[in-house]
Amino acid sequence: MVHYASPPPHPGSGWTRFVCISDTHSRPFPVPDGDVLLHSGDLSSWGYPSQVDMTLKWLQELNHPAKIIIAGNHDLCLDANLDEGDQVLPLQDLSLEAIREKLRSEEVRDTNIYYLEHESLVITTSKGQMWSIYGSPSAPSSIAEVEAILLVAGDPASEDEPMRKGTCLQIQQSAGNIEIEILAQAKGKDASNDSLSKFVEAYASQTRVGTLTKESHTGKLVGEWETLVKGLESKPEVVDIGPAVSSFMAVKDSEEMVRRIADQILAFFNSVTKKNVQAAAALTSTLLKHHVAPRLEAILDKESKITHDMLSAQIEARLGSGEGSTAKGPDMKVWSKGKGSNEIDWQLVEFCYPPIIISRSSKSGYDLRYTVESSDDNIAHKGVLLTAFGLRYKSYCANVGRTFIVDPNPDQEKQYNILLNLQSELLNFIKDGISARDVYQRALSFVKSKDPDLEKHFVKNVGFGMGIEFRDSAYVLSAKNGRNLKTNMIFNLGLGFSDLVDSTGKKYSLHLVDTIRVGTDKSLLLTEGTRSAKDTLFFLTPESDEEQTQKERKPPANSRKNGSPQKKTAGTKVLRNQTRRAVQDEVHTSAAARLAEHQRELHEKLQTEGIQRYVEGGGGSGGKEGKGWKRFQSYKGEAALPNEVDRMRIFIDRKAQTVILPIHGSAVPFHINTIKNASKSDEGDFTILRINFQTPGQLAGKKEDTPFEDPDATFIRSISYRSPDGHRFDNICKQITDLKKEANKREQQKKEMADVVEQGNLVEARGHRPVKMAEAFVRPALDGKRLPGEVEIHQNGVRYQSPLGSQKIGYYTFRYDLIHIVDRRYPDILFSNIKHLFFQPCDHELLVIVHLHLKSPIMIGKKKAFDVQFVREASDVQFDETGNRKRKHRYGDEDEIEMEQQERKRRAMLNKEIRAFAEKIAEAASASASKNGDTLDLDIPFRELSFEGVPFRTSARLQPTTECLVHLTDPPFLVVTLADIEIASLERVQYGLKQFDLVLVFKDFTKPPLHINSIQSSQMDDVKNWLDSVDIAMSEGPVNLNWGPIMKHINENPYEFFQGGGWTFLGGANGAESDRSNHSDSESEFEADDDDVVETESSDDESEFNDSDSGSDSGTEAGDDDESEGEDWDELERKAARSDAKRAEAAKKARDSDDSDDDRRKSKAKSKPNGKSKKR
């Protein structure tokens, strides 16, 4: 609709001016003058008679001589044949016949208003011109009334290709079989032919042609077609056959999803498959289970402030976002978790409608229609949350809708369980031959039997047919639809209650929506996941008065999501449980029993996911993903050989990295990468030069590191030359050795920098000064003098500005096998490259730290780094209340207590300042990536959960965070994402040992496990509780395992590994079974070698537990402890007394044999730290 401030002048008396308007929706506006006013539908906004009457009054005031109107899809009150299931609003109680009669009354005709409904009208203008006008709210759509059908098919083509994989067909009806003539269009590089002109002639010869009028096509061929059609003197009448096509395409069979109703139509609709609907449903389920539900849960856990429409946009961004150079593809972190994601053509995946998010705070209220839009207000963290979204794959739709309830009351639990039971009931009832009316009546009867009060709140229909169209109005499951359902029809089964009221008087609604396929005896669910009460109902734990007054930040105690925020906290966090009874039972269950049960569930989940992750016979790599045969070309031909080859002498071509050797009168070039080494020896008056080549069977270190294209071919292992010129051979040998070193160094640098990326440009803040953190040092440190700089926050990243302008952070990029450092004046880090953001206060440290863990490494100075820190020293030298930059004055004899108070005050001020800066980074990063659905949350280490360990060569304090395990105080830094951990193995867990080791195995089996050694045994329970709280499966064992062969075995065939039991060989979380330590033969396969074990215990500690029998007994005792759970106290005390007696006896024997054990202790110092010798 276009509003003209000053319409063009009337063209003259010989012209008739038509003024066309539509979709006014009961809103008056200025209309230009003219001879005839055409209103093309949508007189009202919601179809109420009062709204149509309002539009009539406005039209009567207009001065046009003739005003012709028709109804639109919004004007439901004008449709006498409208089915109740298609009504958006309840209209049955209104006087609909009165408004229909008024439109055709003489009163309206006297004001020159004519309402047309499948009828024509002849008008004569004041200039004497006659016009015939046909008006109808819908066009004829019967296939039987057309003489021919026109369809356009094929893939999108570029401008220089007329069409690809498709042909425009025109079918003529005849008395017998249908005649099909295919006119082949010339290819892009071939000479043009007359196929298109023949096609236009055949088209013009018809009177009525059926086509899909709602489809639009572009391309060179379509443009030529439209030009030729416009030039025709007589054109056939075009009829929309879309509704008729929808009717027979509602049935889908296993291959084509199109059951043949008419042989004539089958030829046009044989490209749609049942596989498309299943793929759409699988994608919808994957998005629900692996993004929407976890994202909503995280928002509720953190009480994040995010609007409904922003969350909707984030969900929509999982299919990609942006355009041009900034375009992002599908989020494969989400989609890869589903089945068959590698077979999806992502260009053909789209949303059926914008995802809908509704909560208690939504302005629109709880609206169950799919036309509602997510509002721009923040999501409420309590009450009912509704979400719905649908995906379309290759034009076929699947839909899903879920209800999440935070702190539900008993009525809400009961109502949601009724929906779950109703869905199961209807799945068994819906089958071939059942009418839509019967389905709705069965659902309504079920609700009445469970709770009669809910009948008035039940939805007016329980779903509709789906296929190419998201909603097929001919197959609405309502009380008035008598159509029968047929096998393989696809339906959106939508169950719900609306306008419910809770105890506080607030309204809410519930819904449960899934995509189903009709079967012969029952229906099947195509969408799955996040449906049961334990997945959708969340409960809040009460908060004590003491906890309410506590202001300091406390670490969470229990979490049930790997890497997700903790749920069981004081007060306002969410706790997932099945029912209130489960919460009460949990109070009476011991912590050890809960941990063992939860670990059993985690191990079962690992086993199931491992089998699903790898197909049979696939997934194995043997750890050689990055290795392959490389071809090395020295010269493109003989003409490129240097002139020195004519002398038939050994020549080193450094430019081509080639050694040219004379062999039988010919100059043969060998690339330096084919040469292993060169050696020289003297024999009498002659010097012999030996050149060894890379060949199969030669071990590079401990493993074969050079793959070959054909290992069975014949290889030259070495070539020797003899010459009396020893000085020349010395020079040649040195040149070959140097060239080989350079090639190895270059390959090593390329391998190290393979994951370094070149970042985009930083967009500086405009219109305001950037937020800065002054007096900041960067770690790893830049080259040169150590001086503090400034950290600035810009639109899409942060910049560290050093006082030394020459210092910079660059990015490596590889071009033509050469390494270039991208020179930048200031070091920039883009938000898109930040994976984790941490803030570590200076409460127990000398530094306050803002730590950035990156997705891809960058160059700081000349080193590659995954972690960048901006730190401020927390000493009084950096603070001066008088305003000076630094203060080096010592306090002298000031009161010590006052000094401590001032120090605490300065530290608190520094923490507040730097934390506010880190939060600004998180806000700016989230705002920059909001369109892509990516957010950056600030994470703070929980020092209360920290433990000492040795992840590298020195001891470090490791601190858990919400999503990671970190060490940020000193380099080398450690950041381990919890979501990347497959399993944790606790090793050297034996009674009497003061320390144990922790091995973290990653989901990416090609990465070596992380060893954290020498953790104090007194912290074992804390470590186990933390691992269990973040949903990490763990195991215990008395010895160190040799993880090199283990991971090699897993990588060779992961599917076979999980089929053989997976991680069960490690045992359970409570020290494995008692017989594990007895069966040492099974352990010996992966038991660590002497050379691979790091000594962490002192010799005094080892001397007491260096007997192999002692290690075996301690492992047995650990298994006995596991079996003794649930026994009474008397039995436990008796076992403890027996254990103490054994230890006392062992200690006595050790003291008696102390002198004789000195020599043995020295030999054992080279053995295992746990004291257990390797059996032979």
N, C-alpha and C positions, 0 to 999 in steps of 0.2 A: 504494500500500500504506500503510495507516494503522495505527499502533500505539496501542492504547488502554491508558493506564496503569491505568484503572479502567473496564472495560466496563460498559455499562448493564445493569441486572438483567433476568433472563428475564421476558418478558411474561406467562407463565402456562402452565398445563398444556394449554390449548387451542391453543397456538401451537407452531410448529416454527421453531427458530432456525437459520438458515443462516449460517455463517461463511465468507466468500469471501476468498481470497488468491490471489496470482499473482506471477510474476516473482521468486521467492525466490532463484533462481540459486545453489542449494546453500548458502544462508546461513540457519541456524536462528535463530528469534526467538520470543518469547512469543506464543502465539495464544490468544485468548479462548475459553472453553468454549462449546459449542453442541451441537445435535442432529446437524447435517450440516456437514461441512467440504468446501468446493469449492475445488480448486486449479486455476486456469484457465491452466495452461501455464507454460513456462520453468522447468522443474524444475532445470535446470543452467545454468551460465554459458557454457560453450563446447561443450556437446554430447557430452562424454566419458562413457562408461558409468560410470566411477568417480564422477563428479559426480552422476549420476542415482541411483546406489546410495546415496550419502551423504544425498540428500534422502529416499529411502525409509526409511532407518533413523531419520531424524528424525520422519517422519510416523507411523511405527509406535509411537513413544513417546507420541504425543498420545492423549487419552482420548475423542475424539469417537466416537460409535457408528457413524457412517458417514463414510468419507473417500473422495471421488470426485476423480480426477485426470485430466487430459488433457495432451497434449504441446503445446509451443509452438514458435515458430520457432527457439529456441536449441537445442531437444532434437533435434539432427540424428541422433543414434544410434538414435532410435526410428522413423525414417522408412525403411522397407525399400525404397522406390522413389526414394530421393534420388539425383540425378545427381551424379557426382563433381565436375562443374564448379561445382555450387552449394555445395560443402563449403568452409566457411571454414577448417577445420583438416583435416589428413590423418587420416581415420578408417578407411581401408580395411584397415589392419593390426591393428585392434583387434577384439575379440570383440563384435560388435554383436548377434548373434542371441541371445547368452546374456542380455543385459539385457532384450531384448524378451520372451523367455520368462519371465524372472523376474517381470515386471510382471503377467503373467496366471497365475502359479503359485498353487497352493493356499496356499503359505506366506504370500504377500502377502494373499490373500483372508481368511485366518484373522485377520489384524490389521485387518480391516474396510476395507481399501484396495481400491478398484475403479478399474481403468484402462479408459477408454472411448475408442474410436477408430472413429468413424462408427457408433455403436451406442447403444442406449438401455438403461436400467436402472430397475427398479421397486423401491423400498425402502419398508419399513414402519417407522415410528418406534416408540419404546417406548410412545407414547400411542395407537397404533393408526392413525395417519394414514399414507396411502399417497401416494407421490410418484413420478411418472415423470420421469426425467432423461435427456436426450439429450446425448451428448458427442462432440465431433469437433474435431480440430486445424484443420480448414478447413471452410468452408461450401460447399454445392453451388453451382456457378457456371454451369451450362449454360443458355444462353438458350432452348434448345429445350424446357426443362421449365417455363418460366414462361408464364403466360397474358397478361401485360401487362408493359410496361416503363414505369417512372416516372423521368423526368429533370427536374432543375431547372436552368434556364439563365437568363442575363440578367446585367446589370451590377449592381454593388452600388447599392442605393437608400437614400435617406434615410428617416427615420421617417414622413414625410408622403407618401411615394410608395410604393405597394404593389409596383411592379416597373417596371423600365425596360428596354426593348429585349429583353424575353424573355418567354416564356410557359411555364407548366408544362403539359406534354402527357401524355396517357395514351392509349396505342395498344392497341386490342383486336385479337387475332388472329382471323382468319376463314378460311373455306375458300378464298376467292378473294383479291381485292386487300385491302390493309390499309385499314381505315377510320380516318381521322384526324378528330377533332372538336376544334376550337379554341374554348376558352371564354375570351372576352376579359374581363379584369378591368377594373373601372371606374378611371378616372384619379383623380389625387389630389383634384381639386376637383369631380369629378362625384359624383352620388348612387351609393351602393353598389348592387350587383345580386346575383343569386343564383348567379353563375358558380362561386364557390368551393364553395358547398354542393352544386351539381350534380357538381362534380369529386370531392368527398368521397364522394358516393353511388356514382359510377362506380368509385372506388377500392375501396370496401367490398364491391362486388359480385364482386370477383375472389378467387381462391383463392391463387394464387402470383403475386407481382409482383416483377420483376427491377429492381434499381436499383444505383447506385454507393454502397455503404454507407460508404466511407471519406471521402466528401465531406461537408462540413458547410456549412450555409448559415444566414445571419442576415437579419433584416429583418422588417418588419411583416407581409408576406404569409406568410412562413415561420412566424412566431409564431402567426398565426391558423390556419394549416394544422395545426400540431402540436396546438393546443388542440382542434380538431374531431376529429382522429384519436384523441386520447385518450378522447373521449367515445363512440366507437363501441363497440357491444356485441360485434361480431365483426370481426376484422381479418384481412386476408390475410397469408400467410406472405411475408416479405421475403427475397429471394435476391440475393446479391452476384454481379453479372455482370461485375465488374472484370477478372478474368483472361480471360474470353472477349473482352471489348472490346479488351484489350491485344493479343490474338492477331491480330485482323484489322486493328488500327491500326498494326501494325508496318510495313505497306507504305504509302508516301506518294507520291501522284502530284503533278504539277506545280502543280495548282491547289488541291487539297483535302488533300493528303498522306494521303488515305484512299481506298484502292482499294476499289471496291465488291465485297464478298464476298457480301453479302446485300442485296437491294433494301430489305428491311424496316429495316435498320440505317442505311442511307445518309441517311435523312431526319433522323437525330439527330446525325450527325457530319459536317456539311458546313461547319463554321466554322473548321476547322484547316487551315492553308495551309503549303505548302512554304517560303514566305517566312519563316515564323517560325523554322524550324530554321536557315536561312541567316543570319537576323539574330542568333540566339543564338550561332552560330559566329563571326560577324564581331565581336560584342562580346567574346567570349572571346579572340580573336586580338588585338584592340586592347588589351585589358588586359594580355595577355602581353607584347606588343612594346613598349608605351609606358609601362608602369608596373612590372610584376613583374620583368622582366629588367633594366631600368635600375636599379631599386631594389636588387636583389640585387647588381648590379655595384658600386653605390656603397657598399654595406655592406662588400663585400670590399675595395674600394679604401681606404676610410677605416678599416677594421677597427673598425667601429662596434659597440658593445655593445648588442645588441638581442635580445630573446628571440624564440623561434619563434612563440609565440602572439601577441606584440605585432605582429610583421610580418604575421601572418595577419589580425589585426584591422585593420591599416592597409590591406591589400588589400581587405578587405570594406567599408571605409569609402569606397571610390571610388564606391559606389552611393548614398552619403548616410549621414548619421548624425544622432542626436539626435531629440528630439521637441519639439513645441510651438514656442515662440519661438526655441529654440536649434537647431532642426532645420536641417540642411544638405542641399542637394540633391546630385545627382551631380557628380563632379569633371569638369567639361567640359574642363579642360586636358588630361585624358587621353582622354576619349571623343571630343572633337572631331577628334582625329587619325585616327579611323577613318572608314570610308565609311558614309554613310547615318545618321549619328548624329542628324541633325535630324529624322528620321522615326520615332525610337524613342519609344514610350510608356514612360517610365522607371518609372512605377508598376507596370508588369507585368514588370520585370526583377528577378531575385533570384538568389542563389547556390543551387546544388543542395546544397552542403554547405560547411561552413567551410573556407576554403583551407588546404591542408596544406603545411607547411614542415618538412623533415627534414634534419638535418645529422649530422655525426659525433658531436656532443655530445647528440643527442636521447636522452631517457631510454627511449623506446619502441623505439629501434633503427630500422633501415631496414625499415619496414613498408609494403608496397605496396598495402594495402587502403585503400578510400576511407572506412572508418569510423574510421580512426585520427585522433587529435587532435594538433595541434601542442603541443609541450611548453613548459614555462615556463622552460627554461634557455636560455642565450645561444647564438646561432648560431656554429658553428665557422667559422673563416676559412680552413680548409684541408681538402682532401678532397672528398668527394662531397656535393652538396646536391640534394635532391629537392623538387620543388614540383608541386602538382596543384590544380586548381580547375575548377569547372564553373558555367556560367550558365544560367538558365532564363528564356526569354522567351515570354510568353503560354503558359506551362505546358510548352513544349518545351525540351529540354535539349541542351547541347553541353558537351564536356569536353576538357581538355587537361592534359598532364603533361610536365615537362621535367627533365632532369638537367644540373646544372652541376658541373664538376670543376675544382678549383683544384690546379695543379701535378700533372697526371695522369702516371702512369707509362705505359710503352709498352703494357702489358697493358690498361689502362683505355681508352687510345685505340683499341686494336684492338676491344675489346668494344663500345664505343659506336658505332664505325663499322659493326660487324656489325648493330646495331639499326637504323641508318640504311638499310643495304642491305636488311635484311629487310623494313622498311616499304615500300620501293619494290617489292620482290618481291611482297608480299601485295596491294598496290594493283592490280597487273596481274593477279593471280590471282583475287581476289574479284570475282565477277560473278554475274549471274542464273543460278540453277540449281545453284550450288556448295553443297555441304552444309557445315554448321559443322564437322563432323568432318574433312572434307578440308582446310579452312583450317588447322586446328591441326596436322594431320599435315604439311602443306606447310611450315609455319613450323618445326616440329621438325626436319624433314629438312634444311632450309636451315642451321639452327644446327649440326647434326651435321656437315654438309659443310664448314663453315668452321672449327669447333673442337669436336671430340667431347667435350672436357672440360666444355664449357658446357651440355651436354644436361641434366645433373642439376640445373643451376641455373636452367633455363628455367621460366617461369611455367606454371601448370597450365591456364590458358586465356589466349587472346589478345584477349579483349574480350567485349562483350555488346551486345545490341540496346538502343537508346535511343529515346525519344519523349516521351510525357507522363510516363512513369515513367523515372527515371534509369537503373535497371537492370532489364531485362526478362529474368527467369530462364529463360524459354522459349527464348531465342535466345542462349545462352552459347556462345562459340566454343571448345569443349573437345573432347577426344578421344572423348567418349561421346554427343555430341549429333548426331543424324542429320537434323535439320531442314534443309530447303533454304532458301537465301537467295534473295530476290526483288528485282527492280529497285526502286530508290528506298527500300529499307530504310536506316535510319540506325543505324550501329554506332559504339561506342567501341572503337577499335583500340588495345589496350594491350599493348605489348611490353616485356619486361624480364628481368633476371637477378637472382636473390636469393641471399643468403648467400655472396657472393663474398668472398675473403680477399686482402688486399694483402700486400706484402712484410714489413710490420711486424706481421702477424698480426691486423689489425683487419678486421672484417666491413664490407661495404658492398653496396649494391644499385644497379642502373641501371634506368631505365624511360624509355620514349618513348611518349606517349599522344596520340592525335589523334581527332577526329570525322570519319567518312567516310560517303559515300553510295554505295550499291551501284548500279552501272550495268549496262547490257546486256553490255558487253564488258570493262569494268574499273571500278574504284572511283575516286571523286574525293575529295580532301582538302577538308574544309570549314573546318578550322582551319589556320592557317599562322603562320610566323614563329618566329625564335629556335630553329632546329632544327639547323643545320649545325655542324660541329666548330668553325669559327672564331667562332661566337657562343656556344658553351657550354663550350669548353675554355680555361682560363686558365693562364698560365705565370708563374713567378716568376723575376726576374733575380737573379743571385748578388750578394752584398754583399761588397765588399772589406774588408780589415782596417782600412784607413784610414777608410772610411765608417762602420764599426761603432763606432769610437771617437769619431766626431763627434757632439756633443750638440746643437749649434745647429741650428735649424730651417732647412732649405734649400729653395729653391723647386723645384718639379718641372720636369723638362726637357721631357717630351713627354706630351701627353694625346691621346686619340683620342675624346673625347666633348665636345661643345660645352657648356661650362659645368659639366662634371662634374669630380670630383677627378682629379688626374693619376695615370697608371698606371705610367709607367716611372720608378721611383725606386729608391733603394738598398734592396734587401732585401725588405721585407715588403709591398710593393705589388704589385698585379696587373698583368701585361702580357698583352694579348690578341694572339695570333698564330694563324696557321692551323696550322703545324706547327713542330717544332724546326728543320727545314731552312730555313724562312722566317726564323727568328731568326738563323741563321748567315749566310744570304745578305744580311740587312740590314746586318750588320757591314761587308761589303765594298762596300756601295752608298754613293755619295757623298751628303752631306746635301742638295745642290742637286737631285740626281735624285729623292731621296725626297720633297722638298718639291713638286717639279713634278708627280710622279705622284700624290701625295695631293691636291694642288689640282685636278688633272684629275678625280679621283673626286668631290671635293666639288662641283665645278661640274656634273658630270653628275647628281649627287644633287639639287642645287638645281633643275635643269631638270626632272627627273622629278617632284619634289615640287610644283613650281610648277604644272605641268599638271594634276596630280591635285587640287591644292587648289582650283582654279577650274573650274567646269563651263563648257561652251561657251556663250559669249554672256552669261555671268553674272559676278558678282563685281565688276563695274565700278561705281565710285561717282562718279568725277570729283571726289573730295574734297569732296562736299557732303552727307555723311551727316547732319550735324546741322542742315541747312537745310531749311526747308519753309514752306509758307504758313501764316501765323498769322492767325486771325480775332480782331479787336479789337472788343469791344462796349462802347459808351459808356453806353447806357441800354437798359433792357428794353422800354420803350414811351414814348409821348408823355407819359404821366402823370408819368414820372420826370424830365422836363426841368425845369430850374430856372425860377423865376418871372421871371427877368430876360429870358427870350426874348420875353416879350410886348412889350418895348420895341423889338424888331426892330433890335437893335444887336449888334455883335460882342461876344461874351462869352467869357471864358476861365474854364472850370470846372476848377480845379486838382484838386478831389476826384475827378472822373470822368476827369481827364487828357484833356480834350476842348476843342476850339475850336468854338464855335457861330457859324455864319455865316448872315446873312440873305440868302437867294437868292430873288428873285421873290416876296417877301412870305411866305416860309416860313423857319422856323428849321431849319437843317440842321447836325447835329453831325458833326464830323470828329475821330476819335481822333488823338492827337498822333503816333502811330506812322505815320499815313498822310501826315503833313506832312513835307516835306523841310526847308524853312526859310522864313523870312519876312524881307522887306526893305522899306525905306522910302525914298522919294525925294520931293524938293520940286519942284513946278512952279508957279512964280508964287505965288499966294495959296493954292494947294491942296497937300495932302500926299497922296501915293499910297502905299497899303499893298499890297504884292504877296505873296501866299502861294503857295508852290510845293509841289506834292504829289509823292509817290513814284509814279513811273510806269515802265513797262518802257522800256529803251533808255538810261536815264541811268546812267552809270558811277559807281559809288561808289569813287573812287580808281582802281585799275587793273583792277578786276574787278566784275562784276555780283554784288552781295551781297544782293539782295532778290528772292526768288522770288515769283511771283504765281500765284494760283489759275487765272486765265484770262488769259494775256498778250495774247491776241487781242481782248480786250474793248475798249470805248471808255473812255478815261481822261481825266480833267480834269488838265491839267498845271499850271495856275495860275489864281488868281482875284485880281483887282485891285479895290481900293476907293479912292474919292477923297473927301476931306473937308477943309473949311477948318480943322478942329480938329487942328492938327499935334501939339499936346501929347498929345491922347488917342491918336493913332496911334503916337506914340513909346512911350507906356506899353504899348499892345497889342503892338507889335513886341517890346518887351523881355520881356513876359510869355510870349509864344510861344517866344522864343529860350530863356528860362530853363526853361520847361516841357520843351522839346525836349532841352536838356542834361541835365535830371534823368532823362528817360526813357532817353536813351542811357547815362547813367551806371548806371542801375538794370539795364539789359539787360547792360551790360558786367560788372557785379558778379555778376549771375546766371550769366553764362557762365563767369566765372572760378571761381565756387564750385560749379559743376555737379557736379564730382567729389568735393567734400568731403562726407563722410558723418557722421552722428551716431552716436557709439559707444555701446556699452552701459555698464553700471555696473561699476566696478572692485570685485572681491571681495577684501576685505582679508584678510590672513593672520590666522588664528585660532589661539590656543593657543601661539604663539611669536612672538618679535619678528621683524619682517621683516629680511632682509639689506639692509644699507645701504652706500652709497658716499658718504662725507662729503666736505665741502669741494669740491663739484662745481659747475661752472658749466654752464648750458644754452645751447646755440647752435642756432638763432638766439636772440639774447638777448631776455629779457623787458623790458618797459618799466620805466623808473625806474632807480634806482641799482643798479649791478652788484654783487651780493653772492652769495657761494657758498651753495648749499643742499645738500639730501640727496636721493639717489635711493634709493627703496625698491622691493624686489621683493615683489609680492603674488601671490595665487593665479592670477590671470588677466591680470596686466599689471604695469607699473612706474609709479611715481608720483614726480614731482619736487616736493619740498616746499621752497618758497622762503621765506626769512625774511620776505619781504613777502607777507602773506596775500592781498593784493589781486591779486597777479600770478597768472595762471592760463593754462592752455591749454584753449580751448573748441572746440567743434565747431559748424559751421554747419548749420542745417537750414532748409528752405524751407517755409513754410506760408502759403497764400493770397497767394503772390507777395510776401510780406514776409520779410525776413531777420532771424533772431533769433540771438543768441549764447547758447549754453547756458552758463549760469554755473556754474562748478565751483570749489570752494574750492582744490583742488590739481590740477595738470596730470597727467592720467593717459594712458597709452598702453597699449592692450590688446595682448596677444600675438597675437591673431587679425589685427591690422592691421600686424604687422611682417613685411616681406618678406625683408630681409637684416639680419644683425647682424654688425658689424665691430668689431675691436679693433686699434688702431694704437698700437704702443709708442712711447716717447719716446726711442728710441736716437739718432735724428738730428733730433728735433724738440723744441720747447719745451713741447709738450702731449702728454699721454697721453689717448687718445680712445676712447670707447665710442660707436659710431655706429649709429643705427637708421634704416634705409631703409624707408619705410612703403608699404603697398599703396594706401591712400587718404590724401590730404593732411588735415592737421589745422590748426587755428588756434593759432599761438603769438603771443600778444599780439594784434595786428591783422593779421597776415600769414599767408598760407597756406604750409604747408611740407610737403614730402615727406620731408625729412631732419631728424632731431633728434640732437644730440650732447650727451653728458655728458662734460666734459673736466676734467682736473686739471692745473694748471701744474706743470711739472717743474723748478722752480727751487728753490734752497735756502731761499728765504723761506717755503716751505710745510712745511719739515721741521725738527724740533728734537728731538734725542735726549733732552733733559731733560724732555720732556713738555709744553712750552708749545705753544700753538696755532700761533704764528708767531714767526719769529726774523728780525729785521732787522739783526742785528749783522754787520758786515763782518769778514772774517777778518784783515784787516790784513797783517802780515808773515808769515803762516803759510807753510810750505813749499809751493811750487806743486805738486809731485808728489803730496803728501799730499792736497791739495785736490782734485786730479783723481781720485784714488782714491776719496775720499769722495763726490764727485759721481757717479761710476759706480756706486758702491754704492747711493746713494739712488735713482738711476734704475732700477737693477735691482729694488730693493724695491718701487718704485712700479709698475713693469711687472707684477710678480708679483701685487701686490694688486689692481690694476684688471683684469688678465686673469682672475683668479679670480672677480671680481665679474661680468665679462661671461660667463664660463662658467656661473655660477649663473643668469643670465638665460636662456641657451640651455637649460639643464636644466629650469628652471621652465616655459618655453614649450613644450618638447617634451612634458613631463608633462601640461601643460594640454590639449594638442592630440593626445595619443596616441590617443584614441578616434576621432579624425577621420583619423588616418593622416598628419597634418602634423607635420613636425619642423622645428626651427630650429637650424641649425648655425652655430657661430662661425667667422667668416672673418677671416683676417689678411692684409693686403697683403704682396706679395713686393717688397720694395724693390730687390732685386737685378735685377728685371725692369722697373723703372720707367723712364720716359722723359719728357722735357720737351716740352710742347706748349701750344697756345693754344686751349682749348675754348670760352672766352668772350672777354673782352677783355684778359685778362692771362695771362701765362705761368703754368703750373701743372705740378707733378710728378704724372703719372698712373701709378698703380700697379696692376698686375693682381692679382687674387685668384683663388681657386679658381673662382668663379662670376661675377665682375664685373670691370669696370675702374673704378677709383675715384680720386677726389681728395677727401681728407677734411681736409686741413690748414687751408685757409682757405675762407670762403664766397666765391662761390657753390660749393656742393658739387656733385660729379658722381658719380653711380652709374649705370653702364650694365650691365644684365644681359646676359651673353654669349649666353644662350639666346634672347634677343630679336633678335639681329643676323642679318640675312639675308646681307649681303656687305659686305666692306671694300674701299674703293677708295683706292689710293695714288696721289696726284696730284702733279704737278710733279716727277716722277722723271726727272731729266736729269743727265747727267754734268757736273760742275762746279758745280751748284747746291748750296749749303750746307744747304738745308732742303727738306723735302717736306711735303705735307699728307696727312692721313688722314680719309676720309669713311666713316662707319658708317651703312649703310642698314638700317633695321629691318624685321622681318617684317611689322609693321603698316605698310603703305604709306601710310596717311594721316598718319603721323607724319613730320615733316620730318627729313631725315638730319642726323646730328651731325657737324659739321666740327671737326677738331682740326688746327690749322694750325701751321706753323713748327716741325716736328719736325726735329732735327738729322739730316742724312743719315748721319752716322757711326752712328746707332742704327737704321738701316733694317733691317739684317739681324736685329737683335734683335727688332724689331717684327714682321717677317715670320715669324720662327721661332715667336714667341709666338702669333700669329694662327693659324698652321698647327697648333700643338700643341693648340689648343682647338677645332679643327674649324670654323674660320670661313673660308669661301671668300673669296679676295681677287683683286684685279686691279691692274695698274699702268698709268699713262699719263703722258705728258709735259706735259699741260696740265690746268688746272682745268675741270671740267664744270659746266654750269649745271643744277643738280639740280632747280630748280623746275619747268621744263618737262618734265624727264625723269619726275619723280614724277607730274605731272599726266597725262602720256601713259600711264603704267602704270596709274594709278587709273581711267582712262576704260574700259579693258578689259584686266584682268590676263591673262585667258585668251589673248587675241590677242597680248599681249606675249610670253608664254612660248611660244606657238605659233610666233612669229617668231624664236625663238632665245634669248629671255630675256636673261640678263646676258652673253651672248657678245659683245655689241657693246663691252663694256669691255675685252676681251682677257684674257689669262691672267695668272698670278701673276708671271711673269718679264718683264713689260714689254710684253706683247702681241706680235703678230706684227710682223715687220720692215716690212711694207707698211702698217702702221696709220698711221704718221706721214706716209707719202707721200700717202695718200688724205685730204687735209685736208678735202675736201668732205663726207665722211661725218662728220667730227668737228664741222664747223661747226654742225650742227643743234643740238647740245647744248653747244657751247663757251660758256664763261662770258662774259657781257657785261662791258664795261669797268667799269660802275658796281657790278657784283656781286662783283668780285674785291677782296679785302682785301690791301693792300700789306704784304708781310712782309719783303722784301729791301731792303737799302740801295741807294742810287743807285750806289755804287761797284760793288756786285755786279752790278747790272743792266747797267752800261755795257759789261761784257765779253761779255754774252750777250744783247744786245738785238736781234740780227738774226734774222729769221724763218728764214733758211736754216740758221742755227746750231741753232735749236730742232729743225728737221726732221732735221738730221744726227744730233743727239744721240739723237733717238728711233730713228733707224735703227740706230745703234750699239747701243742697248739691245736691239733685236731681234736683232742679230748675236750679241750675247753669249748670248742664249737658244739660238740655233741652234748655237753652238760647243760646247755641252756634249757631253762624250764624246770630244773631239778630244785628240790627244796634246799634250805640253807644248811641243814645238818650234813647232807650229802656233799655239798660244796666245801664245807669246812673239813670234812674227812679227806677229800681229794687234795685240798690245799696243804693239809698236814703231811700227807704222803709226798707231795711235791717238795715241800721244804726239807723233809728228811733226805730225799734223793740229792738235792742241791748241797746239803751239808756234807754228805758222804763224798760227793764229787770234789768239793773244795778241799776236804781233808786229804784225799788221794793226791790232789794237785800239789799241796804243800809238801807232802811226804816225798814226792818224786820231783821236787823243784830242781835239785842239783842235777839229776839225770836228764832233766828236760831242757837244760840250757842249750845243748847242741841241737836238739831237735827243734827248739824254738827258732834258732837261727835259720834252719832249713825251712821251717814253716813260714818264715817271714816272707818268703817269695810265693807262698801259696795263697789260698783264698782268705779274704778278710774275715769271713764268717767262721773260719777254723775248720771247715769240712774239706777233707782231701778228696781228690777225684779218684773214684774207684777204677780199677783196671780189670 
